[in-house]
Amino acid sequence: MAEKVYKFINDNPAARWASLILIALMMFFGYMFVDVMSPLQSMIEVERGWSPSTFGTYAAGEYILNVCGFLILAGIILDKMGIRFTGTLSASLMLAGAIIKFIGISDWFQGTGMNEWLNSWWTAFPGSAKMAALGFMIFGCGCEMAGITVSRAIAKWFEGKEMALAMGLEMAIARVGVFAIFSISPILAEKMGNSLFGHATVVAPVAFCTCLLCIGLIFFLVFCVLDRKFDNQLAAAKAENADAESEEEFKVSDIGKIFSSKIFWVIALLCVLYYSAIFPFQRYGANMLQCNLDGISPQQASNIFRWFPIGAAAITPFLGAYLDNKGKGATMLIFGALLLIICHLVFAFALPATHSKLLAYVTIVILGISFALVPAALWPSVPKVMNPRYLGSAYSLIFWVQNVGLCFVPMLIGNVLQSSNANNQAVIEAKAQIDAGVENVFIPYDYTVPLIIFASFGVVAFLLALYLKSIDKKNNYHLEEPNIKK
């Protein structure tokens, strides 16, 4: 009897890569929404009165519920209910949160009784920021749940195949979303804002990205059709093989096994330190460039910063292919952390001294390469060290530890930026002009101290990466070995 060419749907390259594109596009739109207001920090400060501290607290809102335990629950839901249910739920939460955030910053909401009530307590945090933060909390639950679901889906569809390349491409596509939104957010705020609202406003790009999240939900529902067929094939194959051992189901007690694993904590801490020096930096990166390049416009700063994710997107697939065929994952983590340290120190000291746009471009691209090295090696390493039975929970717990940093670091940076500039005469004069009703005022913050903090995270991550390589050599976790088995 002739053998079937494709026993499972994922053996068909077109099917497995099509499934990857569908879930990657959902994350693409999600990443766009995450940073839709990042290039517009100065605009939201003038338009809605958000100080750097307010902006940092709002940015932290994305992670608060996750830190409070939602991500742990998300991992249990993923291992119990499966990829399709969890992914649909996460995409729906992203859309719901986006709608609430859009309402919160809209011109219409500012005149409502709800906004007046929100403004009546915790007066240092405007009502628009409270509503936007609530929406961002709900969106963040969906986005982080989607992240672990996508990682679990790729591990399932690309097991024994091009797993690192697939994860690298997914991350690359998602990061192009950051490039896209840094490119178009100021344009949408200006042109779409004037067209729809009669004035430039942050509301326009937020509305645009909210519509894209609806499309992302539809894409994931299409992926669910393919994944259901794959599961049916797996179930049929399992039924045919009567001698096969039944897989042990996930138990809540497995979470204790994950927490007691030393390799889990090394990977999780490396993750939180590295990402704490990247994602919070994205919130302030464009404004940092404005300040360190002597007051360039938000559009010019965004045009420079947008190349950060492109550096990551361009090299990530090649790194994934190299990991699949050659390995060296732990070594990549070391070099990625080292580049991270160098880039933040350049931003802190060299850029303010030179005001060189060329230096800014080069450093941004190198930071993007660092951003490719670490995640490309990190996420495909998790299936190597964790039992497949609780892989979803392992990813969720790593994301949970990561979210602790991502929750508090933006608030830390916002408060440090504000306090370290309390006696900055240029900042004091600029804020006085805003209070006097002057329009289009630029506030020239000094970002030296926040950038040193980011570099410090990189130093500790570098040391942890060295330690990870040493324990991999000692315990033979195969982190330096290729993913494709020949």
C-alpha positions as CSV (number, residue, x, y, z in Angstrom):
1,M,0.0,0.0,0.0
2,A,1.4,3.4,-1.0
3,E,2.1,5.7,1.9
4,K,0.2,9.0,2.2
5,V,2.2,12.0,1.2
6,Y,0.8,14.1,4.1
7,K,-0.5,12.1,7.1
8,F,-1.2,15.3,9.1
9,I,-2.2,18.8,7.9
10,N,1.0,20.3,9.4
11,D,3.1,18.0,7.2
12,N,1.9,20.2,4.3
13,P,4.2,23.2,4.3
14,A,1.5,25.5,2.8
15,A,-1.0,24.6,5.5
16,R,1.4,25.1,8.5
17,W,2.8,28.3,7.1
18,A,-0.7,29.6,6.3
19,S,-1.7,28.9,9.9
20,L,1.4,30.8,11.1
21,I,0.5,33.8,9.0
22,L,-3.1,33.9,10.4
23,I,-2.0,33.9,14.0
24,A,1.0,36.2,13.4
25,L,-1.3,38.8,11.8
26,M,-3.5,38.8,14.9
27,M,-0.3,39.6,16.9
28,F,0.7,42.2,14.3
29,F,-2.4,44.2,14.9
30,G,-2.1,43.6,18.7
31,Y,1.5,45.1,18.7
32,M,0.2,48.0,16.7
33,F,-2.3,48.8,19.3
34,V,0.2,48.4,22.2
35,D,2.3,51.2,20.8
36,V,-0.3,53.3,19.0
37,M,0.2,56.2,21.6
38,S,3.9,55.8,22.1
39,P,5.0,58.3,19.4
40,L,2.3,60.7,20.7
41,Q,3.4,61.1,24.3
42,S,4.0,64.9,23.9
43,M,0.6,65.2,22.1
44,I,-1.4,63.4,24.8
45,E,0.4,65.6,27.5
46,V,-0.9,68.7,25.8
47,E,-4.3,67.3,24.6
48,R,-5.4,65.6,27.8
49,G,-2.9,66.8,30.5
50,W,-1.1,63.5,31.0
51,S,2.3,64.1,32.7
52,P,5.2,61.6,32.2
53,S,4.2,59.9,35.5
54,T,0.6,59.6,34.2
55,F,1.7,58.2,30.9
56,G,3.9,55.7,32.7
57,T,1.1,54.6,35.0
58,Y,-1.3,54.3,32.0
59,A,1.4,52.2,30.2
60,A,1.7,49.9,33.3
61,G,-2.0,49.3,33.1
62,E,-1.5,46.8,30.3
63,Y,0.2,44.4,32.8
64,I,-1.6,45.0,36.1
65,L,-4.3,42.3,35.9
66,N,-1.7,39.9,34.5
67,V,0.6,40.5,37.4
68,C,-2.4,40.0,39.8
69,G,-2.7,36.4,38.6
70,F,-4.7,36.5,35.3
71,L,-1.7,35.1,33.3
72,I,-1.5,32.1,35.6
73,L,-5.2,31.5,35.0
74,A,-4.6,32.0,31.3
75,G,-2.0,29.2,31.2
76,I,-4.4,26.9,33.0
77,I,-7.2,27.8,30.6
78,L,-4.8,27.1,27.7
79,D,-3.7,23.7,29.0
80,K,-7.3,22.7,29.9
81,M,-9.4,24.3,27.1
82,G,-6.9,24.2,24.2
83,I,-5.6,26.7,21.7
84,R,-8.8,27.5,19.8
85,F,-10.9,28.5,22.9
86,T,-8.1,30.4,24.5
87,G,-7.1,32.3,21.3
88,T,-10.6,33.3,20.6
89,L,-11.1,34.5,24.1
90,S,-7.8,36.5,24.0
91,A,-8.6,38.2,20.7
92,S,-12.0,39.1,22.0
93,L,-10.5,40.6,25.2
94,M,-8.1,42.7,23.1
95,L,-10.9,44.1,21.0
96,A,-13.1,44.9,24.1
97,G,-10.2,46.6,25.9
98,A,-9.4,48.6,22.8
99,I,-12.9,49.9,22.6
100,I,-12.9,51.0,26.2
101,K,-9.6,52.8,25.8
102,F,-10.9,54.5,22.6
103,I,-13.9,55.8,24.5
104,G,-11.8,57.0,27.4
105,I,-9.6,59.3,25.3
106,S,-12.3,60.4,22.9
107,D,-13.5,64.1,22.8
108,W,-17.0,62.9,23.5
109,F,-16.1,61.2,26.8
110,Q,-14.5,64.4,28.2
111,G,-17.9,66.1,28.7
112,T,-19.7,63.1,30.3
113,G,-20.7,62.6,34.0
114,M,-18.6,59.5,34.0
115,N,-15.5,61.5,33.3
116,E,-16.4,64.1,35.9
117,W,-16.7,61.3,38.5
118,L,-13.4,59.8,37.4
119,N,-11.8,63.2,37.8
120,S,-13.2,63.6,41.3
121,W,-10.8,61.1,42.9
122,W,-7.1,60.5,42.5
123,T,-7.0,63.9,40.9
124,A,-3.3,63.6,39.8
125,F,-4.5,60.9,37.4
126,P,-7.0,62.3,34.9
127,G,-10.3,60.6,34.2
128,S,-9.3,60.0,30.5
129,A,-6.2,58.2,31.8
130,K,-8.2,56.1,34.2
131,M,-10.6,55.0,31.5
132,A,-7.8,54.4,29.0
133,A,-5.8,52.4,31.7
134,L,-8.9,50.2,32.3
135,G,-9.2,49.5,28.7
136,F,-5.5,48.8,28.4
137,M,-5.7,46.4,31.4
138,I,-8.4,44.3,29.6
139,F,-6.5,44.6,26.3
140,G,-3.3,43.5,28.1
141,C,-5.0,40.4,29.5
142,G,-6.0,39.4,26.0
143,C,-2.6,40.3,24.4
144,E,-0.5,38.3,26.9
145,M,-2.9,35.4,26.7
146,A,-2.7,35.6,22.9
147,G,1.1,35.6,23.2
148,I,1.3,32.3,25.1
149,T,-1.4,30.8,22.9
150,V,0.5,31.6,19.8
151,S,3.7,30.2,21.2
152,R,1.9,27.0,22.1
153,A,0.2,26.8,18.7
154,I,3.6,27.2,16.9
155,A,5.2,24.5,19.2
156,K,2.3,22.2,18.2
157,W,2.2,22.9,14.4
158,F,6.0,23.0,14.0
159,E,7.1,20.2,16.4
160,G,10.2,18.5,14.9
161,K,10.1,21.1,12.0
162,E,11.2,24.7,11.6
163,M,10.1,25.7,15.1
164,A,12.7,28.5,15.8
165,L,12.2,29.9,12.3
166,A,8.4,29.9,12.7
167,M,8.7,31.6,16.1
168,G,11.2,34.0,14.6
169,L,8.9,34.9,11.7
170,E,5.9,35.3,14.0
171,M,7.9,37.7,16.1
172,A,9.2,39.5,13.0
173,I,5.7,40.0,11.6
174,A,4.5,41.3,15.0
175,R,7.4,43.7,15.3
176,V,6.7,45.1,11.8
177,G,3.5,46.2,13.5
178,V,5.6,48.4,15.8
179,F,7.4,49.8,12.8
180,A,4.1,50.4,11.0
181,I,2.5,52.2,14.0
182,F,5.5,54.4,14.7
183,S,5.4,55.3,11.0
184,I,1.7,56.1,10.6
185,S,0.5,57.0,14.1
186,P,1.6,60.7,13.9
187,I,0.2,60.9,10.3
188,L,-3.1,59.4,11.4
189,A,-3.3,61.8,14.3
190,E,-2.7,64.7,12.0
191,K,-4.5,63.9,8.8
192,M,-7.2,61.5,9.9
193,G,-7.7,63.6,13.0
194,N,-8.3,66.8,11.0
195,S,-10.6,64.9,8.6
196,L,-12.8,63.2,11.1
197,F,-12.5,65.3,14.3
198,G,-11.5,68.7,13.0
199,H,-8.2,68.8,14.7
200,A,-5.0,66.6,15.2
201,T,-5.8,64.1,17.9
202,V,-4.5,60.8,19.4
203,V,-8.1,59.5,19.1
204,A,-7.7,58.9,15.3
205,P,-4.9,56.3,15.4
206,V,-6.5,54.5,18.4
207,A,-9.8,54.2,16.4
208,F,-7.9,52.9,13.4
209,C,-6.0,50.2,15.4
210,T,-9.2,49.2,17.2
211,C,-10.7,48.3,13.8
212,L,-7.6,46.2,12.9
213,L,-8.1,44.2,16.1
214,C,-11.5,43.2,14.9
215,I,-9.9,41.9,11.7
216,G,-7.3,40.1,13.8
217,L,-10.1,38.2,15.6
218,I,-11.6,37.1,12.3
219,F,-8.1,35.8,11.2
220,F,-7.8,33.7,14.3
221,L,-11.3,32.2,13.7
222,V,-10.1,31.1,10.3
223,F,-7.0,29.5,11.9
224,C,-9.4,27.7,14.3
225,V,-10.8,25.8,11.2
226,L,-7.4,24.5,10.3
227,D,-6.5,23.7,13.9
228,R,-9.7,21.7,14.4
229,K,-8.9,19.6,11.3
230,F,-5.4,19.0,12.7
231,D,-6.8,17.9,16.1
232,N,-9.2,15.5,14.4
233,Q,-6.3,14.0,12.5
234,L,-4.3,13.6,15.7
235,A,-7.2,12.0,17.5
236,A,-7.8,9.6,14.6
237,A,-4.1,8.6,14.5
238,K,-4.1,8.0,18.3
239,A,-7.2,5.8,18.0
240,E,-5.6,3.7,15.3
241,N,-2.5,3.2,17.5
242,A,-4.0,1.1,20.2
243,D,-0.6,0.3,21.7
244,A,0.3,4.0,22.2
245,E,0.6,5.2,25.7
246,S,-2.1,7.6,26.8
247,E,-0.8,11.1,27.5
248,E,-1.1,12.3,31.1
249,E,-3.4,15.3,31.4
250,F,-2.5,18.6,32.9
251,K,-3.0,19.0,36.6
252,V,-3.1,22.3,38.5
253,S,-0.4,20.7,40.8
254,D,1.9,20.9,37.8
255,I,2.3,24.6,38.5
256,G,4.3,23.6,41.6
257,K,6.6,21.6,39.4
258,I,7.3,24.5,37.2
259,F,7.9,26.9,40.1
260,S,10.4,24.4,41.7
261,S,12.4,24.2,38.5
262,K,15.7,26.2,38.6
263,I,16.0,26.4,34.8
264,F,12.5,27.9,34.7
265,W,13.5,30.7,37.1
266,V,16.7,31.4,35.1
267,I,14.8,31.7,31.9
268,A,12.0,33.7,33.5
269,L,14.3,36.2,35.2
270,L,16.4,36.6,32.0
271,C,13.2,37.3,30.2
272,V,11.9,39.9,32.6
273,L,15.2,41.8,32.8
274,Y,15.6,41.9,29.1
275,Y,12.1,42.8,28.2
276,S,12.0,45.4,30.9
277,A,14.8,47.2,29.0
278,I,12.9,47.0,25.7
279,F,9.1,47.4,26.0
280,P,9.0,50.3,28.5
281,F,11.8,51.9,26.5
282,Q,9.4,51.8,23.5
283,R,6.9,53.9,25.3
284,Y,9.5,56.7,25.8
285,G,11.8,56.1,22.9
286,A,10.4,58.6,20.5
287,N,10.2,61.3,23.1
288,M,13.8,60.4,24.2
289,L,15.0,61.0,20.6
290,Q,13.2,64.3,20.5
291,C,14.9,65.4,23.7
292,N,18.4,64.1,22.8
293,L,18.3,65.3,19.2
294,D,17.7,68.9,20.3
295,G,13.9,69.1,19.9
296,I,13.1,67.4,16.6
297,S,9.4,66.9,15.8
298,P,7.4,63.9,16.9
299,Q,7.2,62.8,13.3
300,Q,11.0,63.0,12.8
301,A,11.5,61.1,16.1
302,S,9.0,58.4,15.1
303,N,10.7,58.1,11.7
304,I,14.0,57.3,13.4
305,F,12.6,55.0,16.1
306,R,10.4,53.0,13.8
307,W,13.6,51.3,12.5
308,F,14.1,49.6,15.8
309,P,11.6,46.8,15.1
310,I,12.7,46.6,11.5
311,G,16.2,45.6,12.7
312,A,14.6,42.9,14.7
313,A,12.2,41.8,12.0
314,A,14.9,41.6,9.3
315,I,17.3,39.4,11.2
316,T,14.9,37.3,13.3
317,P,14.0,34.7,10.6
318,F,17.7,34.2,9.8
319,L,18.5,33.7,13.5
320,G,15.5,31.2,13.7
321,A,16.8,29.3,10.7
322,Y,20.3,29.2,12.2
323,L,18.9,27.9,15.6
324,D,16.9,25.2,13.8
325,N,20.0,24.0,11.9
326,K,23.0,24.9,14.0
327,G,21.8,25.7,17.5
328,K,23.8,28.0,19.9
329,G,20.7,29.4,21.6
330,A,22.4,30.2,24.9
331,T,25.3,32.0,23.2
332,M,22.8,34.2,21.3
333,L,21.3,35.3,24.6
334,I,24.7,36.5,25.8
335,F,25.4,38.6,22.7
336,G,21.9,40.0,22.7
337,A,22.2,41.3,26.3
338,L,25.6,42.7,25.6
339,L,24.3,44.7,22.6
340,L,21.4,46.0,24.8
341,I,23.8,47.4,27.3
342,I,25.9,49.2,24.7
343,C,22.8,50.8,23.0
344,H,21.3,52.2,26.1
345,L,24.6,53.7,27.2
346,V,25.0,55.3,23.7
347,F,21.5,56.8,24.1
348,A,22.4,58.1,27.6
349,F,25.7,59.7,26.9
350,A,26.9,59.8,23.3
351,L,23.6,60.9,21.6
352,P,23.0,64.0,23.9
353,A,26.7,65.0,23.3
354,T,26.6,64.7,19.5
355,H,23.0,65.2,18.5
356,S,23.8,62.9,15.6
357,K,20.9,61.5,13.7
358,L,23.2,59.0,12.0
359,L,24.3,57.7,15.4
360,A,20.6,57.5,16.5
361,Y,19.7,55.5,13.4
362,V,22.7,53.1,13.8
363,T,22.0,52.5,17.5
364,I,18.3,52.0,17.0
365,V,19.0,49.3,14.3
366,I,21.6,47.6,16.6
367,L,19.1,47.6,19.5
368,G,16.7,45.9,17.1
369,I,19.3,43.2,16.3
370,S,19.6,42.7,20.1
371,F,15.8,42.4,20.3
372,A,16.0,39.7,17.7
373,L,18.9,37.7,19.3
374,V,17.2,37.2,22.7
375,P,13.6,36.3,21.9
376,A,14.6,34.2,18.9
377,A,16.8,32.0,21.2
378,L,14.6,32.3,24.3
379,W,11.1,31.1,23.3
380,P,12.1,27.9,21.3
381,S,14.2,26.9,24.3
382,V,11.2,26.5,26.6
383,P,9.8,23.3,24.9
384,K,13.3,21.8,25.4
385,V,13.2,22.2,29.2
386,M,9.5,21.8,30.0
387,N,7.2,18.9,29.8
388,P,4.7,19.2,26.9
389,R,1.8,18.4,29.3
390,Y,2.2,21.8,31.0
391,L,4.0,23.8,28.3
392,G,1.1,26.3,28.1
393,S,1.4,27.0,31.8
394,A,5.2,27.2,31.6
395,Y,4.9,29.9,28.9
396,S,2.2,31.7,30.9
397,L,4.3,31.7,34.1
398,I,7.3,33.1,32.2
399,F,5.0,35.8,30.8
400,W,3.7,36.4,34.3
401,V,7.1,37.0,35.7
402,Q,7.9,39.2,32.7
403,N,4.7,41.2,33.3
404,V,5.7,42.0,36.8
405,G,8.6,43.9,35.4
406,L,6.6,45.3,32.5
407,C,4.0,46.6,35.0
408,F,6.3,48.4,37.4
409,V,9.1,49.5,35.1
410,P,7.1,52.0,33.1
411,M,5.8,53.6,36.4
412,L,9.4,53.6,37.7
413,I,10.7,55.3,34.5
414,G,7.9,57.8,34.4
415,N,8.5,58.8,38.1
416,V,12.3,58.9,37.7
417,L,12.0,61.0,34.5
418,Q,9.7,63.4,36.3
419,S,11.7,63.6,39.5
420,S,15.1,63.8,37.8
421,N,13.8,66.8,35.8
422,A,12.1,68.5,38.8
423,N,14.8,71.2,38.8
424,N,15.4,71.2,35.0
425,Q,14.9,74.9,34.1
426,A,14.1,74.2,30.5
427,V,11.3,71.8,31.5
428,I,10.0,74.3,34.1
429,E,9.8,77.0,31.5
430,A,8.1,74.8,28.9
431,K,5.4,73.7,31.4
432,A,4.8,77.3,32.3
433,Q,4.2,78.1,28.7
434,I,1.7,75.2,28.5
435,D,-0.1,76.5,31.6
436,A,-0.2,79.9,30.0
437,G,-2.1,78.4,27.0
438,V,0.8,78.4,24.5
439,E,0.3,75.7,21.8
440,N,2.8,73.2,20.4
441,V,5.3,73.6,23.3
442,F,8.1,71.0,23.4
443,I,9.3,69.8,26.8
444,P,13.0,69.0,26.7
445,Y,13.4,66.2,29.3
446,D,16.8,64.8,30.4
447,Y,16.7,61.0,29.9
448,T,20.1,60.2,31.3
449,V,18.9,58.5,34.5
450,P,16.2,56.4,32.9
451,L,18.6,55.2,30.3
452,I,21.1,54.1,32.9
453,I,18.4,52.1,34.6
454,F,17.6,50.4,31.3
455,A,21.3,49.6,30.8
456,S,21.5,48.2,34.3
457,F,18.8,45.7,33.4
458,G,20.9,44.6,30.5
459,V,23.9,44.0,32.8
460,V,22.0,41.6,35.1
461,A,20.5,39.9,32.0
462,F,24.0,39.4,30.6
463,L,25.2,37.7,33.8
464,L,22.1,35.5,33.9
465,A,22.7,34.5,30.2
466,L,26.3,33.4,31.2
467,Y,24.9,31.4,34.0
468,L,22.2,29.8,31.8
469,K,25.0,28.6,29.4
470,S,27.0,27.1,32.2
471,I,24.0,25.1,33.6
472,D,23.0,24.0,30.1
473,K,26.5,22.6,29.7
474,K,26.3,20.9,33.1
475,N,22.8,19.5,32.8
476,N,22.6,18.9,29.1
477,Y,19.4,20.8,28.4
478,H,20.3,20.9,24.6
479,L,19.9,24.7,24.4
480,E,23.0,24.9,22.2
481,E,21.8,22.1,19.9
482,P,19.7,22.6,16.7
483,N,15.9,22.1,16.8
484,I,15.6,20.1,13.6
485,K,16.5,16.5,14.3
486,K,18.2,14.7,11.4
